[in-house]
Structure formats: C-alpha cells, structure tokens
Amino acid sequence: MAALPEEVSKAWENRKGPIILSTVNNKGIPNSIYATCVSKYNDDIIVIANNYFSKTLKNIEDNSKGSILFITKEDKSYQVKGSIEYHKNGLVFEDMKKWNPKNYPGHAAAALKVEEVYSGAEKLL
C-alpha cells in the first residue's frame, strides 16, 4: 500500500481551512464537498467523517474512487487520490468517533486509501 510522502504528511499537519472531497457517480459525474471533520488515520489512510453525506455517500456505495484537495497555511496545494472504504464499525470508525465533534452525528468513516499524490501538477507518488 502507498504511503503519503513525508512532505505531504507534514503539509497535512499544516493545512488551513476545510478539505475538498471529490467522488464520481456511476455515470462519471463528479461531486465535490467541503469537509472539516477529517484526520490522517495513518500514513496511507485519510478519514472523512460522514456527518451529512448525501450524493457523496451514494457515490462511495457505488465504489467511487475519490480525491482530497487541501491547502497549507503557506498556500501550497496537495491532492491525494485513491479508493474509498466505508466503515460503520471497527477500528477506523472508532478512531473517527474520538476526534469527530460530539455535536455531529458521525454516521460512518470514509477512509481514502492513498494511491496517488500531487503537489500542483507535480506527481509525488
């Protein structure tokens, strides 16, 4: 399994604002959402809490791959692409429940498995 390059792992800790999570439906139509409830589970998985997914959930259930776009405090952007697993229980879900704000439902954890990483147009992985 691919892991985030050290540069990107450090950038993740220095990100600002929400991330953008993009998925596609089974007809290839993209959907993007802002997400603030996110965490790096380990060096090869980034988790997004499903607090209010709608089209995003349908896309994940239809086996969509996804991408996460984020920006650092120095305005450097990174994109992480990969497959998404949906966890309604288990270790990834339990970890999400620890950091997801208590006033949000945290229905499940969408875990993006790192497959490709970019900084702008430069492929890092």
ROSE-4610 file (N, C-alpha, C; in Angstrom, 1 decimal, always signed):
// ROSE-4610
residu = [M/M/M/A/A/A/A/A/A/L/L/L/P/P/P/E/E/E/E/E/E/V/V/V/S/S/S/K/K/K/A/A/A/W/W/W/E/E/E/N/N/N/R/R/R/K/K/K/G/G/G/P/P/P/I/I/I/I/I/I/L/L/L/S/S/S/T/T/T/V/V/V/N/N/N/N/N/N/K/K/K/G/G/G/I/I/I/P/P/P/N/N/N/S/S/S/I/I/I/Y/Y/Y/A/A/A/T/T/T/C/C/C/V/V/V/S/S/S/K/K/K/Y/Y/Y/N/N/N/D/D/D/D/D/D/I/I/I/I/I/I/V/V/V/I/I/I/A/A/A/N/N/N/N/N/N/Y/Y/Y/F/F/F/S/S/S/K/K/K/T/T/T/L/L/L/K/K/K/N/N/N/I/I/I/E/E/E/D/D/D/N/N/N/S/S/S/K/K/K/G/G/G/S/S/S/I/I/I/L/L/L/F/F/F/I/I/I/T/T/T/K/K/K/E/E/E/D/D/D/K/K/K/S/S/S/Y/Y/Y/Q/Q/Q/V/V/V/K/K/K/G/G/G/S/S/S/I/I/I/E/E/E/Y/Y/Y/H/H/H/K/K/K/N/N/N/G/G/G/L/L/L/V/V/V/F/F/F/E/E/E/D/D/D/M/M/M/K/K/K/K/K/K/W/W/W/N/N/N/P/P/P/K/K/K/N/N/N/Y/Y/Y/P/P/P/G/G/G/H/H/H/A/A/A/A/A/A/A/A/A/A/A/A/L/L/L/K/K/K/V/V/V/E/E/E/E/E/E/V/V/V/Y/Y/Y/S/S/S/G/G/G/A/A/A/E/E/E/K/K/K/L/L/L/L/L/L]
num = [1/1/1/2/2/2/3/3/3/4/4/4/5/5/5/6/6/6/7/7/7/8/8/8/9/9/9/10/10/10/11/11/11/12/12/12/13/13/13/14/14/14/15/15/15/16/16/16/17/17/17/18/18/18/19/19/19/20/20/20/21/21/21/22/22/22/23/23/23/24/24/24/25/25/25/26/26/26/27/27/27/28/28/28/29/29/29/30/30/30/31/31/31/32/32/32/33/33/33/34/34/34/35/35/35/36/36/36/37/37/37/38/38/38/39/39/39/40/40/40/41/41/41/42/42/42/43/43/43/44/44/44/45/45/45/46/46/46/47/47/47/48/48/48/49/49/49/50/50/50/51/51/51/52/52/52/53/53/53/54/54/54/55/55/55/56/56/56/57/57/57/58/58/58/59/59/59/60/60/60/61/61/61/62/62/62/63/63/63/64/64/64/65/65/65/66/66/66/67/67/67/68/68/68/69/69/69/70/70/70/71/71/71/72/72/72/73/73/73/74/74/74/75/75/75/76/76/76/77/77/77/78/78/78/79/79/79/80/80/80/81/81/81/82/82/82/83/83/83/84/84/84/85/85/85/86/86/86/87/87/87/88/88/88/89/89/89/90/90/90/91/91/91/92/92/92/93/93/93/94/94/94/95/95/95/96/96/96/97/97/97/98/98/98/99/99/99/100/100/100/101/101/101/102/102/102/103/103/103/104/104/104/105/105/105/106/106/106/107/107/107/108/108/108/109/109/109/110/110/110/111/111/111/112/112/112/113/113/113/114/114/114/115/115/115/116/116/116/117/117/117/118/118/118/119/119/119/120/120/120/121/121/121/122/122/122/123/123/123/124/124/124/125/125/125]
x = [+0.8/+0.0/+0.9/+0.5/+1.2/+1.1/+2.1/+2.0/+2.3/+1.7/+1.9/+3.4/+4.0/+5.4/+5.5/+6.7/+6.9/+6.5/+6.8/+6.5/+5.0/+4.2/+2.7/+2.2/+2.8/+2.4/+2.6/+3.7/+4.0/+3.0/+2.7/+1.8/+0.4/+0.0/-1.3/-1.5/-0.4/-0.5/-0.5/-0.2/-0.1/-1.2/-2.2/-3.3/-4.2/-4.8/-5.8/-7.1/-8.1/-9.5/-9.9/-11.1/-11.6/-10.9/-11.0/-10.5/-11.7/-11.4/-12.4/-12.3/-13.4/-13.5/-14.4/-13.8/-14.5/-14.7/-15.9/-16.2/-16.9/-17.2/-17.9/-19.0/-20.1/-21.2/-21.0/-21.9/-21.7/-21.8/-22.2/-22.2/-21.0/-20.1/-18.9/-19.1/-20.2/-20.5/-19.9/-19.0/-18.3/-19.2/-18.8/-19.4/-18.3/-18.3/-17.3/-18.0/-17.4/-17.9/-16.8/-17.1/-16.1/-16.3/-15.2/-15.3/-14.3/-14.7/-13.9/-13.5/-14.3/-14.1/-13.3/-12.0/-11.0/-9.8/-9.2/-8.0/-7.1/-5.9/-5.0/-5.0/-5.5/-5.5/-4.1/-3.4/-2.0/-1.4/-0.2/+0.4/-0.2/-1.2/-1.8/-3.3/-3.9/-5.3/-5.7/-6.5/-7.1/-8.6/-9.1/-10.5/-11.4/-12.5/-13.5/-14.7/-15.2/-16.4/-17.6/-18.5/-19.8/-20.7/-20.8/-21.8/-23.1/-22.9/-24.1/-23.9/-23.3/-23.1/-24.5/-24.6/-25.8/-25.4/-25.1/-24.5/-23.2/-22.4/-21.1/-21.3/-22.2/-22.4/-22.9/-23.8/-24.2/-23.0/-22.2/-21.0/-20.1/-19.8/-19.0/-19.6/-20.9/-21.6/-21.5/-21.4/-21.2/-19.8/-18.9/-17.5/-16.7/-17.0/-16.3/-14.9/-13.9/-12.7/-12.9/-11.9/-12.1/-10.8/-10.9/-9.7/-9.9/-8.9/-8.9/-8.0/-8.4/-7.6/-7.5/-6.3/-6.1/-5.0/-5.0/-4.0/-3.4/-2.1/-1.4/-1.5/-1.0/-1.0/-0.1/+0.8/+1.7/+1.1/-0.1/-0.9/-0.3/+0.3/+0.7/-0.4/-0.8/-1.9/-1.4/-2.1/-1.9/-3.1/-3.0/-4.2/-3.8/-4.7/-4.5/-5.6/-5.3/-6.3/-6.2/-7.4/-7.4/-8.8/-8.8/-10.1/-10.6/-11.9/-12.6/-13.3/-13.0/-13.7/-14.6/-15.8/-16.8/-16.9/-16.7/-16.7/-17.8/-18.7/-19.8/-19.5/-18.4/-17.9/-16.4/-15.8/-14.4/-13.5/-12.2/-11.1/-11.1/-11.3/-11.3/-12.5/-13.7/-14.9/-14.7/-14.2/-14.0/-13.0/-11.9/-11.0/-11.7/-12.5/-13.2/-14.1/-14.8/-15.7/-14.9/-13.6/-12.8/-12.6/-12.3/-12.0/-13.1/-14.2/-15.3/-16.1/-16.4/-17.1/-18.4/-18.6/-19.7/-21.1/-21.1/-22.4/-22.7/-21.8/-22.1/-22.4/-23.2/-23.7/-22.6/-21.6/-20.6/-21.2/-22.0/-22.7/-21.7/-20.6/-19.6/-18.3/-17.3/-16.0/-15.6/-15.4/-15.0/-13.4/-12.8/-11.4/-10.8/-10.1/-9.5/-8.1/-7.9/-6.6/-5.7/-4.5/-3.6/-3.1/-3.3/-2.8/-1.9/-2.3/-1.6/-1.5/-0.5/-0.3/+0.3/-0.3/+0.2/+0.4/+1.4/+1.5/+1.4/+0.3/+0.0/+0.0/+0.8/+0.8/+1.9/+2.7/+3.8/+3.3/+3.6/+3.2/+4.3/+3.9/+4.8/+4.8/+3.7/+3.5/+2.6]
y = [-1.2/+0.0/+1.2/+2.3/+3.5/+4.4/+5.1/+6.0/+7.4/+8.3/+9.8/+10.1/+10.8/+11.2/+12.1/+12.1/+12.9/+14.4/+14.9/+16.3/+16.6/+15.6/+15.8/+15.5/+14.6/+14.3/+15.5/+16.2/+17.4/+18.5/+18.6/+19.6/+19.4/+18.1/+17.8/+18.4/+18.4/+18.9/+20.4/+21.1/+22.5/+23.0/+22.3/+22.7/+23.8/+24.5/+25.5/+25.3/+25.7/+25.6/+24.1/+24.0/+22.6/+22.0/+20.7/+20.0/+19.9/+19.6/+19.3/+17.8/+17.1/+15.7/+15.6/+14.9/+14.7/+13.2/+12.9/+11.5/+11.6/+10.5/+10.4/+9.4/+9.7/+8.7/+7.6/+6.7/+5.6/+6.0/+7.3/+7.8/+8.7/+8.8/+9.6/+11.1/+11.4/+12.8/+13.1/+14.1/+14.4/+15.1/+15.0/+15.7/+16.0/+17.3/+17.8/+18.4/+18.2/+18.8/+19.3/+20.3/+20.7/+19.8/+19.5/+18.7/+19.2/+19.4/+19.9/+18.8/+17.8/+16.7/+15.6/+15.8/+14.9/+14.6/+13.5/+13.1/+12.1/+12.2/+11.2/+10.0/+8.9/+7.7/+7.1/+7.0/+6.5/+7.1/+6.6/+7.2/+6.8/+5.9/+5.5/+5.7/+6.2/+6.4/+7.8/+8.5/+9.7/+9.5/+9.9/+9.6/+10.9/+10.8/+11.9/+11.4/+12.1/+11.7/+11.9/+10.9/+11.1/+11.7/+13.0/+13.7/+14.0/+14.4/+14.8/+14.5/+13.3/+12.9/+12.6/+12.9/+12.6/+12.0/+12.8/+12.3/+11.6/+12.1/+11.5/+10.1/+9.9/+8.5/+7.6/+8.0/+7.2/+6.9/+7.8/+7.6/+6.6/+6.7/+5.7/+4.3/+4.3/+3.0/+2.3/+3.2/+2.7/+2.4/+2.3/+2.0/+3.1/+4.4/+5.5/+5.6/+6.0/+6.4/+7.9/+8.4/+9.8/+10.6/+11.9/+12.7/+13.7/+14.0/+15.1/+16.2/+17.4/+18.6/+19.4/+19.8/+20.7/+21.7/+22.7/+23.8/+24.1/+24.4/+24.7/+26.2/+26.5/+27.9/+28.8/+28.1/+28.8/+28.8/+28.4/+28.4/+27.4/+26.3/+25.3/+24.2/+23.7/+22.8/+21.4/+20.4/+19.0/+18.3/+17.2/+16.4/+14.9/+14.2/+12.8/+12.0/+11.0/+10.2/+8.8/+8.1/+6.7/+6.1/+4.9/+4.1/+4.5/+4.4/+4.8/+3.6/+3.3/+2.3/+3.0/+2.4/+3.0/+2.1/+2.7/+2.0/+2.4/+1.5/+1.8/+1.3/+0.5/+0.0/-0.4/-0.9/-1.3/-0.2/-0.5/+0.4/+1.8/+1.9/+3.2/+4.0/+3.4/+4.0/+4.5/+3.6/+4.0/+5.2/+5.2/+6.3/+7.6/+7.5/+8.7/+9.3/+8.4/+8.8/+9.6/+9.3/+10.0/+11.5/+11.8/+13.2/+13.9/+13.2/+13.9/+14.7/+16.0/+16.7/+16.0/+16.0/+15.3/+15.8/+17.1/+17.6/+17.2/+16.5/+15.9/+14.5/+14.0/+12.6/+11.5/+11.7/+10.7/+9.4/+9.4/+8.1/+7.0/+7.4/+6.4/+7.2/+6.4/+6.9/+6.5/+7.5/+7.2/+7.3/+6.2/+6.1/+6.0/+7.1/+7.2/+6.6/+5.5/+4.8/+5.5/+6.0/+6.7/+5.9/+6.4/+5.7/+6.6/+7.9/+8.9/+10.2/+10.9/+12.2/+13.2/+14.5/+15.5/+16.8/+17.6/+19.0/+19.8/+20.5/+21.2/+20.1/+20.3/+19.3/+18.3/+18.5/+17.5/+16.3/+15.1/+13.8/+13.5/+13.3/+12.9/+11.4/+10.8/+9.4/+8.8]
z = [+0.0/+0.0/+0.0/-0.7/-0.8/+0.4/+0.8/+1.9/+1.5/+2.3/+2.0/+2.0/+1.1/+1.2/+2.4/+3.0/+4.2/+4.0/+2.9/+2.6/+2.7/+2.2/+2.3/+3.7/+4.3/+5.7/+6.6/+6.4/+7.2/+6.7/+5.4/+4.9/+5.5/+5.6/+6.2/+7.6/+8.4/+9.7/+9.7/+8.6/+8.4/+7.5/+7.3/+6.4/+7.0/+6.1/+6.6/+5.9/+6.6/+6.1/+5.9/+5.3/+5.0/+3.8/+3.8/+2.6/+1.6/+0.3/-0.7/-1.0/-0.8/-1.1/-2.4/-3.4/-4.7/-4.9/-5.4/-5.8/-7.2/-7.8/-9.0/-8.9/-9.6/-9.6/-10.7/-10.8/-11.8/-13.2/-13.5/-14.8/-15.1/-14.1/-14.3/-14.0/-13.3/-13.0/-11.6/-11.6/-10.3/-9.3/-8.0/-6.9/-5.9/-5.5/-4.5/-3.4/-2.2/-1.0/-0.1/+0.7/+1.7/+2.9/+3.6/+4.8/+5.8/+7.0/+8.1/+9.1/+9.1/+10.1/+9.4/+9.4/+8.7/+9.6/+9.4/+10.1/+9.4/+9.6/+9.0/+10.0/+9.5/+10.3/+10.5/+9.4/+9.4/+8.1/+7.7/+6.5/+5.2/+5.2/+3.9/+3.9/+5.0/+5.0/+5.6/+4.9/+5.4/+5.6/+6.7/+7.1/+7.1/+6.5/+6.5/+7.2/+8.2/+9.0/+8.1/+8.0/+7.3/+8.4/+8.3/+9.2/+8.4/+7.1/+6.3/+4.9/+4.6/+3.2/+2.6/+1.3/+0.5/-0.8/-1.8/-3.1/-2.8/-1.9/-1.6/-1.2/-0.3/+0.2/-0.9/-1.8/-2.9/-3.8/-4.1/-4.9/-4.2/-2.9/-2.2/-2.3/-2.1/-2.1/-3.5/-4.5/-5.9/-6.3/-5.3/-5.5/-6.2/-5.9/-6.4/-5.8/-6.6/-6.1/-5.7/-5.1/-4.6/-4.6/-4.4/-4.2/-3.1/-2.4/-1.4/-1.8/-1.8/-2.1/-0.9/-0.5/+0.7/+0.4/+1.2/+1.0/+2.4/+2.3/+3.6/+3.9/+5.1/+5.6/+4.7/+3.9/+3.0/+1.6/+1.5/+0.2/-0.8/-0.4/-1.3/-1.3/-2.4/-2.5/-2.8/-2.3/-2.4/-2.8/-3.6/-3.9/-3.6/-3.0/-2.7/-3.3/-4.1/-4.8/-4.4/-4.4/-4.0/-3.9/-3.5/-3.3/-1.9/-1.8/-0.5/+0.1/+1.3/+2.1/+3.1/+3.3/+4.2/+5.4/+6.6/+7.9/+8.8/+9.1/+10.1/+11.4/+11.5/+12.8/+12.6/+13.7/+13.6/+14.0/+13.8/+14.3/+13.7/+12.4/+11.7/+12.2/+12.3/+12.8/+14.2/+15.1/+16.5/+16.6/+15.8/+15.8/+15.4/+14.4/+13.9/+15.0/+15.8/+16.9/+17.9/+18.1/+19.1/+18.7/+17.4/+17.1/+16.4/+16.0/+15.4/+16.5/+16.2/+17.3/+17.8/+19.1/+19.7/+19.2/+18.7/+18.3/+16.8/+16.2/+14.8/+14.9/+13.9/+14.1/+13.8/+13.0/+12.8/+12.4/+11.3/+10.9/+10.5/+9.9/+9.5/+9.1/+8.8/+8.4/+7.0/+6.2/+4.8/+4.8/+4.5/+4.5/+3.1/+2.8/+1.4/+1.5/+0.8/+0.8/-0.3/+0.2/-0.7/-1.8/-3.0/-4.2/-5.1/-5.2/-5.9/-5.1/-5.2/-4.5/-5.5/-5.5/-6.3/-5.5/-5.9/-5.5/-6.7/-6.9/-8.1/-9.2/-10.3/-11.4/-11.2/-10.2/-9.9/-9.2/-9.8/-9.2/-8.2/-6.9/-5.9/-5.5/-5.9/-5.7/-6.7]
